[in-house]
Amino acid sequence: MHSEFKSISEIIKKEKAFDALRETAKEADVVERFNELFPDLSKVAKAVKIKQKTLFLRVENSVWRSELNYKQQLMIKKINDLIGENVVTSIRFIS
């Protein structure tokens, strides 16, 4: 019998079996907090999902899509710095 007990949160944070869950939670956090990270973009872009480290942004205006494409690397850096690891490696713009 183990003499050391662990909390559920400690198990989820450290056990290898929960890697996918942790990754999904980080991705959901980015999508949910996108407008908090980039408040000036709240009217022109909406984070939809992250799939295979690609953030999908809904941007209706082609001018904004072009502008955001130009600033893509800065956005990726800001997102990854907030999370503390490389959750996003590219951004894809959808209509």
mmCIF file as gemmi writes it, N, C-alpha and C atoms, coordinates in Angstrom:
data_model
loop_
_atom_site.group_PDB
_atom_site.id
_atom_site.type_symbol
_atom_site.label_atom_id
_atom_site.label_alt_id
_atom_site.label_comp_id
_atom_site.label_asym_id
_atom_site.label_entity_id
_atom_site.label_seq_id
_atom_site.pdbx_PDB_ins_code
_atom_site.Cartn_x
_atom_site.Cartn_y
_atom_site.Cartn_z
_atom_site.occupancy
_atom_site.B_iso_or_equiv
_atom_site.pdbx_formal_charge
_atom_site.auth_seq_id
_atom_site.auth_asym_id
_atom_site.pdbx_PDB_model_num
ATOM 1 N N . MET Axp A 1 ? 0.842 -1.174 0 1 0 ? 1 A 1
ATOM 2 C CA . MET Axp A 1 ? 0 0 0 1 0 ? 1 A 1
ATOM 3 C C . MET Axp A 1 ? 0.891 1.242 0 1 0 ? 1 A 1
ATOM 4 N N . HIS Axp A 2 ? 0.509 2.249 -0.804 1 0 ? 2 A 1
ATOM 5 C CA . HIS Axp A 2 ? 1.276 3.49 -0.889 1 0 ? 2 A 1
ATOM 6 C C . HIS Axp A 2 ? 1.063 4.341 0.356 1 0 ? 2 A 1
ATOM 7 N N . SER Axp A 3 ? 2.14 4.867 0.862 1 0 ? 3 A 1
ATOM 8 C CA . SER Axp A 3 ? 2.031 5.721 2.035 1 0 ? 3 A 1
ATOM 9 C C . SER Axp A 3 ? 1.853 7.19 1.655 1 0 ? 3 A 1
ATOM 10 N N . GLU Axp A 4 ? 1.979 7.476 0.37 1 0 ? 4 A 1
ATOM 11 C CA . GLU Axp A 4 ? 1.891 8.857 -0.088 1 0 ? 4 A 1
ATOM 12 C C . GLU Axp A 4 ? 0.631 9.047 -0.937 1 0 ? 4 A 1
ATOM 13 N N . PHE Axp A 5 ? -0.217 9.95 -0.527 1 0 ? 5 A 1
ATOM 14 C CA . PHE Axp A 5 ? -1.428 10.247 -1.279 1 0 ? 5 A 1
ATOM 15 C C . PHE Axp A 5 ? -1.209 11.508 -2.101 1 0 ? 5 A 1
ATOM 16 N N . LYS Axp A 6 ? -1.821 11.542 -3.282 1 0 ? 6 A 1
ATOM 17 C CA . LYS Axp A 6 ? -1.721 12.7 -4.163 1 0 ? 6 A 1
ATOM 18 C C . LYS Axp A 6 ? -3.121 13.239 -4.427 1 0 ? 6 A 1
ATOM 19 N N . SER Axp A 7 ? -3.211 14.553 -4.587 1 0 ? 7 A 1
ATOM 20 C CA . SER Axp A 7 ? -4.504 15.144 -4.93 1 0 ? 7 A 1
ATOM 21 C C . SER Axp A 7 ? -4.799 14.873 -6.404 1 0 ? 7 A 1
ATOM 22 N N . ILE Axp A 8 ? -6.045 14.968 -6.759 1 0 ? 8 A 1
ATOM 23 C CA . ILE Axp A 8 ? -6.443 14.74 -8.152 1 0 ? 8 A 1
ATOM 24 C C . ILE Axp A 8 ? -5.768 15.754 -9.059 1 0 ? 8 A 1
ATOM 25 N N . SER Axp A 9 ? -5.719 17.015 -8.643 1 0 ? 9 A 1
ATOM 26 C CA . SER Axp A 9 ? -5.084 18.034 -9.484 1 0 ? 9 A 1
ATOM 27 C C . SER Axp A 9 ? -3.597 17.753 -9.683 1 0 ? 9 A 1
ATOM 28 N N . GLU Axp A 10 ? -2.939 17.249 -8.651 1 0 ? 10 A 1
ATOM 29 C CA . GLU Axp A 10 ? -1.522 16.903 -8.755 1 0 ? 10 A 1
ATOM 30 C C . GLU Axp A 10 ? -1.327 15.737 -9.737 1 0 ? 10 A 1
ATOM 31 N N . ILE Axp A 11 ? -2.207 14.77 -9.688 1 0 ? 11 A 1
ATOM 32 C CA . ILE Axp A 11 ? -2.132 13.621 -10.601 1 0 ? 11 A 1
ATOM 33 C C . ILE Axp A 11 ? -2.335 14.09 -12.036 1 0 ? 11 A 1
ATOM 34 N N . ILE Axp A 12 ? -3.344 14.929 -12.26 1 0 ? 12 A 1
ATOM 35 C CA . ILE Axp A 12 ? -3.632 15.409 -13.618 1 0 ? 12 A 1
ATOM 36 C C . ILE Axp A 12 ? -2.473 16.251 -14.143 1 0 ? 12 A 1
ATOM 37 N N . LYS Axp A 13 ? -1.83 17.036 -13.295 1 0 ? 13 A 1
ATOM 38 C CA . LYS Axp A 13 ? -0.723 17.889 -13.724 1 0 ? 13 A 1
ATOM 39 C C . LYS Axp A 13 ? 0.542 17.11 -14.052 1 0 ? 13 A 1
ATOM 40 N N . LYS Axp A 14 ? 0.747 15.944 -13.401 1 0 ? 14 A 1
ATOM 41 C CA . LYS Axp A 14 ? 2.039 15.277 -13.514 1 0 ? 14 A 1
ATOM 42 C C . LYS Axp A 14 ? 2.039 13.935 -14.242 1 0 ? 14 A 1
ATOM 43 N N . GLU Axp A 15 ? 0.947 13.208 -14.2 1 0 ? 15 A 1
ATOM 44 C CA . GLU Axp A 15 ? 0.938 11.86 -14.773 1 0 ? 15 A 1
ATOM 45 C C . GLU Axp A 15 ? 0.923 11.899 -16.303 1 0 ? 15 A 1
ATOM 46 N N . LYS Axp A 16 ? 1.721 11.063 -16.896 1 0 ? 16 A 1
ATOM 47 C CA . LYS Axp A 16 ? 1.841 10.982 -18.358 1 0 ? 16 A 1
ATOM 48 C C . LYS Axp A 16 ? 0.507 10.627 -19.019 1 0 ? 16 A 1
ATOM 49 N N . ALA Axp A 17 ? -0.298 9.85 -18.352 1 0 ? 17 A 1
ATOM 50 C CA . ALA Axp A 17 ? -1.578 9.417 -18.913 1 0 ? 17 A 1
ATOM 51 C C . ALA Axp A 17 ? -2.51 10.6 -19.2 1 0 ? 17 A 1
ATOM 52 N N . PHE Axp A 18 ? -2.259 11.733 -18.586 1 0 ? 18 A 1
ATOM 53 C CA . PHE Axp A 18 ? -3.121 12.899 -18.761 1 0 ? 18 A 1
ATOM 54 C C . PHE Axp A 18 ? -2.518 13.957 -19.688 1 0 ? 18 A 1
ATOM 55 N N . ASP Axp A 19 ? -1.475 13.61 -20.436 1 0 ? 19 A 1
ATOM 56 C CA . ASP Axp A 19 ? -0.842 14.559 -21.359 1 0 ? 19 A 1
ATOM 57 C C . ASP Axp A 19 ? -1.841 15.132 -22.361 1 0 ? 19 A 1
ATOM 58 N N . ALA Axp A 20 ? -2.645 14.284 -22.965 1 0 ? 20 A 1
ATOM 59 C CA . ALA Axp A 20 ? -3.618 14.738 -23.97 1 0 ? 20 A 1
ATOM 60 C C . ALA Axp A 20 ? -4.661 15.67 -23.348 1 0 ? 20 A 1
ATOM 61 N N . LEU Axp A 21 ? -5.079 15.354 -22.15 1 0 ? 21 A 1
ATOM 62 C CA . LEU Axp A 21 ? -6.044 16.201 -21.451 1 0 ? 21 A 1
ATOM 63 C C . LEU Axp A 21 ? -5.454 17.581 -21.165 1 0 ? 21 A 1
ATOM 64 N N . ARG Axp A 22 ? -4.21 17.612 -20.714 1 0 ? 22 A 1
ATOM 65 C CA . ARG Axp A 22 ? -3.549 18.883 -20.44 1 0 ? 22 A 1
ATOM 66 C C . ARG Axp A 22 ? -3.398 19.709 -21.712 1 0 ? 22 A 1
ATOM 67 N N . GLU Axp A 23 ? -3.036 19.055 -22.793 1 0 ? 23 A 1
ATOM 68 C CA . GLU Axp A 23 ? -2.875 19.748 -24.084 1 0 ? 23 A 1
ATOM 69 C C . GLU Axp A 23 ? -4.207 20.323 -24.561 1 0 ? 23 A 1
ATOM 70 N N . THR Axp A 24 ? -5.269 19.547 -24.455 1 0 ? 24 A 1
ATOM 71 C CA . THR Axp A 24 ? -6.596 20.015 -24.848 1 0 ? 24 A 1
ATOM 72 C C . THR Axp A 24 ? -7.034 21.195 -23.987 1 0 ? 24 A 1
ATOM 73 N N . ALA Axp A 25 ? -6.744 21.152 -22.706 1 0 ? 25 A 1
ATOM 74 C CA . ALA Axp A 25 ? -7.102 22.251 -21.806 1 0 ? 25 A 1
ATOM 75 C C . ALA Axp A 25 ? -6.347 23.529 -22.174 1 0 ? 25 A 1
ATOM 76 N N . LYS Axp A 26 ? -5.075 23.41 -22.521 1 0 ? 26 A 1
ATOM 77 C CA . LYS Axp A 26 ? -4.291 24.572 -22.929 1 0 ? 26 A 1
ATOM 78 C C . LYS Axp A 26 ? -4.848 25.173 -24.224 1 0 ? 26 A 1
ATOM 79 N N . GLU Axp A 27 ? -5.188 24.305 -25.172 1 0 ? 27 A 1
ATOM 80 C CA . GLU Axp A 27 ? -5.747 24.776 -26.438 1 0 ? 27 A 1
ATOM 81 C C . GLU Axp A 27 ? -7.078 25.488 -26.216 1 0 ? 27 A 1
ATOM 82 N N . ALA Axp A 28 ? -7.924 24.917 -25.384 1 0 ? 28 A 1
ATOM 83 C CA . ALA Axp A 28 ? -9.218 25.538 -25.084 1 0 ? 28 A 1
ATOM 84 C C . ALA Axp A 28 ? -9.015 26.882 -24.395 1 0 ? 28 A 1
ATOM 85 N N . ASP Axp A 29 ? -8.006 26.976 -23.552 1 0 ? 29 A 1
ATOM 86 C CA . ASP Axp A 29 ? -7.698 28.223 -22.864 1 0 ? 29 A 1
ATOM 87 C C . ASP Axp A 29 ? -7.311 29.311 -23.864 1 0 ? 29 A 1
ATOM 88 N N . VAL Axp A 30 ? -6.513 28.959 -24.849 1 0 ? 30 A 1
ATOM 89 C CA . VAL Axp A 30 ? -6.113 29.93 -25.874 1 0 ? 30 A 1
ATOM 90 C C . VAL Axp A 30 ? -7.335 30.418 -26.644 1 0 ? 30 A 1
ATOM 91 N N . VAL Axp A 31 ? -8.188 29.5 -27.068 1 0 ? 31 A 1
ATOM 92 C CA . VAL Axp A 31 ? -9.381 29.873 -27.83 1 0 ? 31 A 1
ATOM 93 C C . VAL Axp A 31 ? -10.28 30.776 -26.983 1 0 ? 31 A 1
ATOM 94 N N . GLU Axp A 32 ? -10.474 30.398 -25.748 1 0 ? 32 A 1
ATOM 95 C CA . GLU Axp A 32 ? -11.35 31.16 -24.854 1 0 ? 32 A 1
ATOM 96 C C . GLU Axp A 32 ? -10.785 32.544 -24.537 1 0 ? 32 A 1
ATOM 97 N N . ARG Axp A 33 ? -9.49 32.651 -24.39 1 0 ? 33 A 1
ATOM 98 C CA . ARG Axp A 33 ? -8.865 33.913 -23.97 1 0 ? 33 A 1
ATOM 99 C C . ARG Axp A 33 ? -8.313 34.732 -25.13 1 0 ? 33 A 1
ATOM 100 N N . PHE Axp A 34 ? -8.596 34.347 -26.356 1 0 ? 34 A 1
ATOM 101 C CA . PHE Axp A 34 ? -8.039 35.034 -27.519 1 0 ? 34 A 1
ATOM 102 C C . PHE Axp A 34 ? -8.356 36.532 -27.493 1 0 ? 34 A 1
ATOM 103 N N . ASN Axp A 35 ? -9.614 36.882 -27.262 1 0 ? 35 A 1
ATOM 104 C CA . ASN Axp A 35 ? -9.99 38.303 -27.251 1 0 ? 35 A 1
ATOM 105 C C . ASN Axp A 35 ? -9.424 39.044 -26.043 1 0 ? 35 A 1
ATOM 106 N N . GLU Axp A 36 ? -9.114 38.312 -24.995 1 0 ? 36 A 1
ATOM 107 C CA . GLU Axp A 36 ? -8.444 38.918 -23.846 1 0 ? 36 A 1
ATOM 108 C C . GLU Axp A 36 ? -6.989 39.244 -24.201 1 0 ? 36 A 1
ATOM 109 N N . LEU Axp A 37 ? -6.359 38.349 -24.955 1 0 ? 37 A 1
ATOM 110 C CA . LEU Axp A 37 ? -4.982 38.557 -25.4 1 0 ? 37 A 1
ATOM 111 C C . LEU Axp A 37 ? -4.885 39.664 -26.441 1 0 ? 37 A 1
ATOM 112 N N . PHE Axp A 38 ? -5.868 39.703 -27.327 1 0 ? 38 A 1
ATOM 113 C CA . PHE Axp A 38 ? -5.878 40.657 -28.43 1 0 ? 38 A 1
ATOM 114 C C . PHE Axp A 38 ? -7.201 41.42 -28.439 1 0 ? 38 A 1
ATOM 115 N N . PRO Axp A 39 ? -7.419 42.293 -27.457 1 0 ? 39 A 1
ATOM 116 C CA . PRO Axp A 39 ? -8.711 42.976 -27.356 1 0 ? 39 A 1
ATOM 117 C C . PRO Axp A 39 ? -9.034 43.851 -28.565 1 0 ? 39 A 1
ATOM 118 N N . ASP Axp A 40 ? -8.011 44.385 -29.228 1 0 ? 40 A 1
ATOM 119 C CA . ASP Axp A 40 ? -8.237 45.22 -30.396 1 0 ? 40 A 1
ATOM 120 C C . ASP Axp A 40 ? -8.746 44.42 -31.605 1 0 ? 40 A 1
ATOM 121 N N . LEU Axp A 41 ? -8.664 43.104 -31.538 1 0 ? 41 A 1
ATOM 122 C CA . LEU Axp A 41 ? -9.128 42.262 -32.649 1 0 ? 41 A 1
ATOM 123 C C . LEU Axp A 41 ? -10.517 41.665 -32.41 1 0 ? 41 A 1
ATOM 124 N N . SER Axp A 42 ? -11.124 41.977 -31.299 1 0 ? 42 A 1
ATOM 125 C CA . SER Axp A 42 ? -12.39 41.325 -30.934 1 0 ? 42 A 1
ATOM 126 C C . SER Axp A 42 ? -13.508 41.55 -31.951 1 0 ? 42 A 1
ATOM 127 N N . LYS Axp A 43 ? -13.464 42.651 -32.683 1 0 ? 43 A 1
ATOM 128 C CA . LYS Axp A 43 ? -14.515 42.926 -33.664 1 0 ? 43 A 1
ATOM 129 C C . LYS Axp A 43 ? -14.214 42.341 -35.035 1 0 ? 43 A 1
ATOM 130 N N . VAL Axp A 44 ? -12.976 41.922 -35.269 1 0 ? 44 A 1
ATOM 131 C CA . VAL Axp A 44 ? -12.603 41.466 -36.609 1 0 ? 44 A 1
ATOM 132 C C . VAL Axp A 44 ? -12.178 39.998 -36.682 1 0 ? 44 A 1
ATOM 133 N N . ALA Axp A 45 ? -11.824 39.406 -35.546 1 0 ? 45 A 1
ATOM 134 C CA . ALA Axp A 45 ? -11.34 38.022 -35.56 1 0 ? 45 A 1
ATOM 135 C C . ALA Axp A 45 ? -11.892 37.25 -34.375 1 0 ? 45 A 1
ATOM 136 N N . LYS Axp A 46 ? -12.199 35.986 -34.621 1 0 ? 46 A 1
ATOM 137 C CA . LYS Axp A 46 ? -12.698 35.108 -33.562 1 0 ? 46 A 1
ATOM 138 C C . LYS Axp A 46 ? -11.946 33.789 -33.631 1 0 ? 46 A 1
ATOM 139 N N . ALA Axp A 47 ? -11.372 33.395 -32.5 1 0 ? 47 A 1
ATOM 140 C CA . ALA Axp A 47 ? -10.693 32.102 -32.441 1 0 ? 47 A 1
ATOM 141 C C . ALA Axp A 47 ? -11.744 31.006 -32.458 1 0 ? 47 A 1
ATOM 142 N N . VAL Axp A 48 ? -11.556 30.019 -33.329 1 0 ? 48 A 1
ATOM 143 C CA . VAL Axp A 48 ? -12.525 28.935 -33.49 1 0 ? 48 A 1
ATOM 144 C C . VAL Axp A 48 ? -12.054 27.668 -32.789 1 0 ? 48 A 1
ATOM 145 N N . LYS Axp A 49 ? -10.815 27.261 -33.092 1 0 ? 49 A 1
ATOM 146 C CA . LYS Axp A 49 ? -10.281 26.021 -32.509 1 0 ? 49 A 1
ATOM 147 C C . LYS Axp A 49 ? -8.791 25.951 -32.755 1 0 ? 49 A 1
ATOM 148 N N . ILE Axp A 50 ? -8.164 24.988 -32.098 1 0 ? 50 A 1
ATOM 149 C CA . ILE Axp A 50 ? -6.771 24.652 -32.372 1 0 ? 50 A 1
ATOM 150 C C . ILE Axp A 50 ? -6.739 23.171 -32.72 1 0 ? 50 A 1
ATOM 151 N N . LYS Axp A 51 ? -6.137 22.877 -33.843 1 0 ? 51 A 1
ATOM 152 C CA . LYS Axp A 51 ? -6.003 21.492 -34.277 1 0 ? 51 A 1
ATOM 153 C C . LYS Axp A 51 ? -4.58 21.301 -34.781 1 0 ? 51 A 1
ATOM 154 N N . GLN Axp A 52 ? -3.897 20.338 -34.22 1 0 ? 52 A 1
ATOM 155 C CA . GLN Axp A 52 ? -2.513 20.027 -34.568 1 0 ? 52 A 1
ATOM 156 C C . GLN Axp A 52 ? -1.635 21.274 -34.534 1 0 ? 52 A 1
ATOM 157 N N . LYS Axp A 53 ? -1.767 22.02 -33.432 1 0 ? 53 A 1
ATOM 158 C CA . LYS Axp A 53 ? -0.984 23.219 -33.156 1 0 ? 53 A 1
ATOM 159 C C . LYS Axp A 53 ? -1.248 24.367 -34.133 1 0 ? 53 A 1
ATOM 160 N N . THR Axp A 54 ? -2.345 24.287 -34.889 1 0 ? 54 A 1
ATOM 161 C CA . THR Axp A 54 ? -2.748 25.369 -35.777 1 0 ? 54 A 1
ATOM 162 C C . THR Axp A 54 ? -3.987 26.034 -35.2 1 0 ? 54 A 1
ATOM 163 N N . LEU Axp A 55 ? -3.889 27.339 -34.98 1 0 ? 55 A 1
ATOM 164 C CA . LEU Axp A 55 ? -5.018 28.12 -34.491 1 0 ? 55 A 1
ATOM 165 C C . LEU Axp A 55 ? -5.848 28.561 -35.688 1 0 ? 55 A 1
ATOM 166 N N . PHE Axp A 56 ? -7.142 28.266 -35.661 1 0 ? 56 A 1
ATOM 167 C CA . PHE Axp A 56 ? -8.052 28.676 -36.719 1 0 ? 56 A 1
ATOM 168 C C . PHE Axp A 56 ? -8.784 29.934 -36.265 1 0 ? 56 A 1
ATOM 169 N N . LEU Axp A 57 ? -8.617 31.01 -37.05 1 0 ? 57 A 1
ATOM 170 C CA . LEU Axp A 57 ? -9.262 32.281 -36.748 1 0 ? 57 A 1
ATOM 171 C C . LEU Axp A 57 ? -10.284 32.596 -37.83 1 0 ? 57 A 1
ATOM 172 N N . ARG Axp A 58 ? -11.474 32.961 -37.403 1 0 ? 58 A 1
ATOM 173 C CA . ARG Axp A 58 ? -12.5 33.393 -38.349 1 0 ? 58 A 1
ATOM 174 C C . ARG Axp A 58 ? -12.339 34.896 -38.554 1 0 ? 58 A 1
ATOM 175 N N . VAL Axp A 59 ? -12.043 35.261 -39.789 1 0 ? 59 A 1
ATOM 176 C CA . VAL Axp A 59 ? -11.867 36.664 -40.162 1 0 ? 59 A 1
ATOM 177 C C . VAL Axp A 59 ? -12.674 36.888 -41.437 1 0 ? 59 A 1
ATOM 178 N N . GLU Axp A 60 ? -13.688 37.751 -41.355 1 0 ? 60 A 1
ATOM 179 C CA . GLU Axp A 60 ? -14.588 37.966 -42.488 1 0 ? 60 A 1
ATOM 180 C C . GLU Axp A 60 ? -14.012 38.917 -43.532 1 0 ? 60 A 1
ATOM 181 N N . ASN Axp A 61 ? -13.19 39.856 -43.118 1 0 ? 61 A 1
ATOM 182 C CA . ASN Axp A 61 ? -12.698 40.898 -43.988 1 0 ? 61 A 1
ATOM 183 C C . ASN Axp A 61 ? -11.328 40.511 -44.552 1 0 ? 61 A 1
ATOM 184 N N . SER Axp A 62 ? -11.179 40.53 -45.863 1 0 ? 62 A 1
ATOM 185 C CA . SER Axp A 62 ? -9.925 40.116 -46.494 1 0 ? 62 A 1
ATOM 186 C C . SER Axp A 62 ? -8.774 41.066 -46.165 1 0 ? 62 A 1
ATOM 187 N N . VAL Axp A 63 ? -9.079 42.33 -45.933 1 0 ? 63 A 1
ATOM 188 C CA . VAL Axp A 63 ? -8.037 43.291 -45.564 1 0 ? 63 A 1
ATOM 189 C C . VAL Axp A 63 ? -7.469 42.922 -44.196 1 0 ? 63 A 1
ATOM 190 N N . TRP Axp A 64 ? -8.348 42.623 -43.24 1 0 ? 64 A 1
ATOM 191 C CA . TRP Axp A 64 ? -7.89 42.212 -41.907 1 0 ? 64 A 1
ATOM 192 C C . TRP Axp A 64 ? -7.152 40.88 -41.981 1 0 ? 64 A 1
ATOM 193 N N . ARG Axp A 65 ? -7.629 39.972 -42.813 1 0 ? 65 A 1
ATOM 194 C CA . ARG Axp A 65 ? -6.97 38.671 -42.965 1 0 ? 65 A 1
ATOM 195 C C . ARG Axp A 65 ? -5.526 38.876 -43.422 1 0 ? 65 A 1
ATOM 196 N N . SER Axp A 66 ? -5.34 39.763 -44.367 1 0 ? 66 A 1
ATOM 197 C CA . SER Axp A 66 ? -3.999 40.058 -44.864 1 0 ? 66 A 1
ATOM 198 C C . SER Axp A 66 ? -3.134 40.689 -43.77 1 0 ? 66 A 1
ATOM 199 N N . GLU Axp A 67 ? -3.687 41.633 -43.035 1 0 ? 67 A 1
ATOM 200 C CA . GLU Axp A 67 ? -2.962 42.3 -41.95 1 0 ? 67 A 1
ATOM 201 C C . GLU Axp A 67 ? -2.566 41.297 -40.862 1 0 ? 67 A 1
ATOM 202 N N . LEU Axp A 68 ? -3.498 40.428 -40.482 1 0 ? 68 A 1
ATOM 203 C CA . LEU Axp A 68 ? -3.214 39.436 -39.435 1 0 ? 68 A 1
ATOM 204 C C . LEU Axp A 68 ? -2.21 38.401 -39.918 1 0 ? 68 A 1
ATOM 205 N N . ASN Axp A 69 ? -2.265 38.067 -41.174 1 0 ? 69 A 1
ATOM 206 C CA . ASN Axp A 69 ? -1.295 37.127 -41.737 1 0 ? 69 A 1
ATOM 207 C C . ASN Axp A 69 ? 0.117 37.717 -41.619 1 0 ? 69 A 1
ATOM 208 N N . TYR Axp A 70 ? 0.225 39 -41.843 1 0 ? 70 A 1
ATOM 209 C CA . TYR Axp A 70 ? 1.507 39.698 -41.72 1 0 ? 70 A 1
ATOM 210 C C . TYR Axp A 70 ? 2.017 39.655 -40.277 1 0 ? 70 A 1
ATOM 211 N N . LYS Axp A 71 ? 1.115 39.736 -39.292 1 0 ? 71 A 1
ATOM 212 C CA . LYS Axp A 71 ? 1.477 39.759 -37.873 1 0 ? 71 A 1
ATOM 213 C C . LYS Axp A 71 ? 1.412 38.383 -37.212 1 0 ? 71 A 1
ATOM 214 N N . GLN Axp A 72 ? 1.295 37.35 -37.998 1 0 ? 72 A 1
ATOM 215 C CA . GLN Axp A 72 ? 1.102 35.99 -37.496 1 0 ? 72 A 1
ATOM 216 C C . GLN Axp A 72 ? 2.172 35.558 -36.492 1 0 ? 72 A 1
ATOM 217 N N . GLN Axp A 73 ? 3.434 35.761 -36.787 1 0 ? 73 A 1
ATOM 218 C CA . GLN Axp A 73 ? 4.509 35.298 -35.904 1 0 ? 73 A 1
ATOM 219 C C . GLN Axp A 73 ? 4.492 36.016 -34.553 1 0 ? 73 A 1
ATOM 220 N N . LEU Axp A 74 ? 4.161 37.304 -34.562 1 0 ? 74 A 1
ATOM 221 C CA . LEU Axp A 74 ? 4.05 38.042 -33.301 1 0 ? 74 A 1
ATOM 222 C C . LEU Axp A 74 ? 2.897 37.507 -32.459 1 0 ? 74 A 1
ATOM 223 N N . MET Axp A 75 ? 1.786 37.182 -33.104 1 0 ? 75 A 1
ATOM 224 C CA . MET Axp A 75 ? 0.626 36.635 -32.392 1 0 ? 75 A 1
ATOM 225 C C . MET Axp A 75 ? 0.962 35.276 -31.786 1 0 ? 75 A 1
ATOM 226 N N . ILE Axp A 76 ? 1.625 34.437 -32.553 1 0 ? 76 A 1
ATOM 227 C CA . ILE Axp A 76 ? 2.007 33.101 -32.077 1 0 ? 76 A 1
ATOM 228 C C . ILE Axp A 76 ? 2.922 33.223 -30.86 1 0 ? 76 A 1
ATOM 229 N N . LYS Axp A 77 ? 3.888 34.127 -30.939 1 0 ? 77 A 1
ATOM 230 C CA . LYS Axp A 77 ? 4.812 34.318 -29.816 1 0 ? 77 A 1
ATOM 231 C C . LYS Axp A 77 ? 4.061 34.77 -28.563 1 0 ? 77 A 1
ATOM 232 N N . LYS Axp A 78 ? 3.146 35.712 -28.717 1 0 ? 78 A 1
ATOM 233 C CA . LYS Axp A 78 ? 2.399 36.223 -27.567 1 0 ? 78 A 1
ATOM 234 C C . LYS Axp A 78 ? 1.547 35.123 -26.93 1 0 ? 78 A 1
ATOM 235 N N . ILE Axp A 79 ? 0.914 34.3 -27.751 1 0 ? 79 A 1
ATOM 236 C CA . ILE Axp A 79 ? 0.095 33.194 -27.249 1 0 ? 79 A 1
ATOM 237 C C . ILE Axp A 79 ? 0.963 32.189 -26.494 1 0 ? 79 A 1
ATOM 238 N N . ASN Axp A 80 ? 2.048 31.772 -27.108 1 0 ? 80 A 1
ATOM 239 C CA . ASN Axp A 80 ? 2.915 30.759 -26.498 1 0 ? 80 A 1
ATOM 240 C C . ASN Axp A 80 ? 3.601 31.278 -25.237 1 0 ? 80 A 1
ATOM 241 N N . ASP Axp A 81 ? 3.939 32.564 -25.222 1 0 ? 81 A 1
ATOM 242 C CA . ASP Axp A 81 ? 4.522 33.148 -24.011 1 0 ? 81 A 1
ATOM 243 C C . ASP Axp A 81 ? 3.52 33.121 -22.868 1 0 ? 81 A 1
ATOM 244 N N . LEU Axp A 82 ? 2.26 33.4 -23.165 1 0 ? 82 A 1
ATOM 245 C CA . LEU Axp A 82 ? 1.229 33.373 -22.129 1 0 ? 82 A 1
ATOM 246 C C . LEU Axp A 82 ? 1.064 31.973 -21.545 1 0 ? 82 A 1
ATOM 247 N N . ILE Axp A 83 ? 1.014 30.973 -22.396 1 0 ? 83 A 1
ATOM 248 C CA . ILE Axp A 83 ? 0.797 29.594 -21.958 1 0 ? 83 A 1
ATOM 249 C C . ILE Axp A 83 ? 2.078 28.994 -21.369 1 0 ? 83 A 1
ATOM 250 N N . GLY Axp A 84 ? 3.23 29.432 -21.852 1 0 ? 84 A 1
ATOM 251 C CA . GLY Axp A 84 ? 4.492 28.921 -21.325 1 0 ? 84 A 1
ATOM 252 C C . GLY Axp A 84 ? 5.06 27.756 -22.104 1 0 ? 84 A 1
ATOM 253 N N . GLU Axp A 85 ? 4.458 27.453 -23.232 1 0 ? 85 A 1
ATOM 254 C CA . GLU Axp A 85 ? 4.997 26.427 -24.131 1 0 ? 85 A 1
ATOM 255 C C . GLU Axp A 85 ? 4.386 26.593 -25.514 1 0 ? 85 A 1
ATOM 256 N N . ASN Axp A 86 ? 4.897 25.855 -26.486 1 0 ? 86 A 1
ATOM 257 C CA . ASN Axp A 86 ? 4.442 25.993 -27.872 1 0 ? 86 A 1
ATOM 258 C C . ASN Axp A 86 ? 3.125 25.255 -28.105 1 0 ? 86 A 1
ATOM 259 N N . VAL Axp A 87 ? 2.038 25.944 -27.846 1 0 ? 87 A 1
ATOM 260 C CA . VAL Axp A 87 ? 0.715 25.392 -28.083 1 0 ? 87 A 1
ATOM 261 C C . VAL Axp A 87 ? 0.285 25.657 -29.517 1 0 ? 87 A 1
ATOM 262 N N . VAL Axp A 88 ? 0.737 26.792 -30.072 1 0 ? 88 A 1
ATOM 263 C CA . VAL Axp A 88 ? 0.384 27.193 -31.432 1 0 ? 88 A 1
ATOM 264 C C . VAL Axp A 88 ? 1.672 27.38 -32.233 1 0 ? 88 A 1
ATOM 265 N N . THR Axp A 89 ? 1.724 26.76 -33.406 1 0 ? 89 A 1
ATOM 266 C CA . THR Axp A 89 ? 2.873 26.946 -34.289 1 0 ? 89 A 1
ATOM 267 C C . THR Axp A 89 ? 2.506 27.664 -35.587 1 0 ? 89 A 1
ATOM 268 N N . SER Axp A 90 ? 1.199 27.698 -35.898 1 0 ? 90 A 1
ATOM 269 C CA . SER Axp A 90 ? 0.752 28.419 -37.087 1 0 ? 90 A 1
ATOM 270 C C . SER Axp A 90 ? -0.691 28.887 -36.89 1 0 ? 90 A 1
ATOM 271 N N . ILE Axp A 91 ? -1.079 29.826 -37.747 1 0 ? 91 A 1
ATOM 272 C CA . ILE Axp A 91 ? -2.44 30.352 -37.708 1 0 ? 91 A 1
ATOM 273 C C . ILE Axp A 91 ? -3.027 30.219 -39.105 1 0 ? 91 A 1
ATOM 274 N N . ARG Axp A 92 ? -4.262 29.767 -39.129 1 0 ? 92 A 1
ATOM 275 C CA . ARG Axp A 92 ? -4.98 29.645 -40.396 1 0 ? 92 A 1
ATOM 276 C C . ARG Axp A 92 ? -6.216 30.515 -40.329 1 0 ? 92 A 1
ATOM 277 N N . PHE Axp A 93 ? -6.467 31.259 -41.378 1 0 ? 93 A 1
ATOM 278 C CA . PHE Axp A 93 ? -7.598 32.174 -41.41 1 0 ? 93 A 1
ATOM 279 C C . PHE Axp A 93 ? -8.725 31.574 -42.241 1 0 ? 93 A 1
ATOM 280 N N . ILE Axp A 94 ? -9.927 31.587 -41.675 1 0 ? 94 A 1
ATOM 281 C CA . ILE Axp A 94 ? -11.095 31.046 -42.343 1 0 ? 94 A 1
ATOM 282 C C . ILE Axp A 94 ? -12.178 32.119 -42.412 1 0 ? 94 A 1
ATOM 283 N N . SER Axp A 95 ? -13.076 31.954 -43.363 1 0 ? 95 A 1
ATOM 284 C CA . SER Axp A 95 ? -14.173 32.93 -43.516 1 0 ? 95 A 1
ATOM 285 C C . SER Axp A 95 ? -15.416 32.469 -42.804 1 0 ? 95 A 1
